[in-house]
Amino acid sequence: MGSFDQSKAYAAQEKEGSFFDDGREIELLHFVYSHPKIQEIRGSPTKVRDAIDEYGRTKKYLMNVGEDKGKIVTDLIAEVKPKTMVELGGYVGYSCILFGDAVRKAGGERYFSLERDPAFAAVIMSLVDLAGLSDVVKVVVGSSDESIARLYSSGQLKHIDLMFLDHYKPAYTTDLKLCEELKLVTKGTVLAADNVIKPGNPPYLEYVRSSVEEKVKKANESGSSNTEGIAEKNVKMYEKRYGEAVFNQSKGNPNLVYESKLVNSYEPTGEPDGVEITRCVG
């Protein structure tokens, strides 16, 4: 099959709400494992990613992080050199393989990929194994807040050096607050949040860009919504698959000081977006 216009394919499927409904993620596994160059692909994170890209380019669109945003985060990994990195939202494993490989090259020990959907998590595990990254990457299945709490209580997760947020947009802020409460996010932690322009995430941007005084005041107020300002179609797409979201009620630690800035970037479709890079400085 020849190549197709990814931006048009994305727009049509987004409008129909048909993501996750046609089995493309499992189809991707069959495509990769039946690839004529499968023996060259085995053990190579780069070639596994190339095969995923090939499927997305010639078959069906995949919501992967893409080259532009991928470089922003891999450069950050090279700078921070995280011992432990956490990813919220793994989808089919493209970012997990890219960033897990970068963490290993930077001397890191563990990359946790948290994915709610068990079918997507199975795809990630299979491709991580194919890429030869099972010694570094651990895939955790379940809702992000429950997985964070479970990893913490079991002693597997003691501190987060770098976290990539790319899951359900209303959960960005609530999961960050949970990590603050558990002291997983402290001075020195760096956060990279995807899709803060498209589809957008006003509650998260407000939180990480607020002063301590503003956060303390907000914490004492009631009635704020996790979904305020977030695209309705994003919320409905999630609810269609998983039902209405239930958020943890952690108040976080409003006394943490963040320095946050937007790094302009592009979706693989060419649409403008941004990655919010946030550093906890005190």
Secondary structure as UniProt FT lines:
FT   HELIX           6..16
FT   TURN            19..20
FT   HELIX           24..33
FT   TURN            36..37
FT   HELIX           38..41
FT   TURN            42..43
FT   HELIX           45..58
FT   HELIX           66..80
FT   STRAND          84..88
FT   TURN            91..92
FT   HELIX           94..105
FT   TURN            106..107
FT   STRAND          110..115
FT   HELIX           118..131
FT   TURN            134..136
FT   STRAND          137..141
FT   HELIX           144..153
FT   TURN            154..155
FT   STRAND          162..165
FT   TURN            169..170
FT   HELIX           171..181
FT   TURN            182..183
FT   TURN            187..188
FT   STRAND          190..193
FT   HELIX           196..200
FT   HELIX           202..209
FT   HELIX           212..219
FT   TURN            226..229
FT   HELIX           232..242
FT   TURN            254..255
FT   STRAND          258..266
FT   TURN            268..269
FT   STRAND          272..280
//
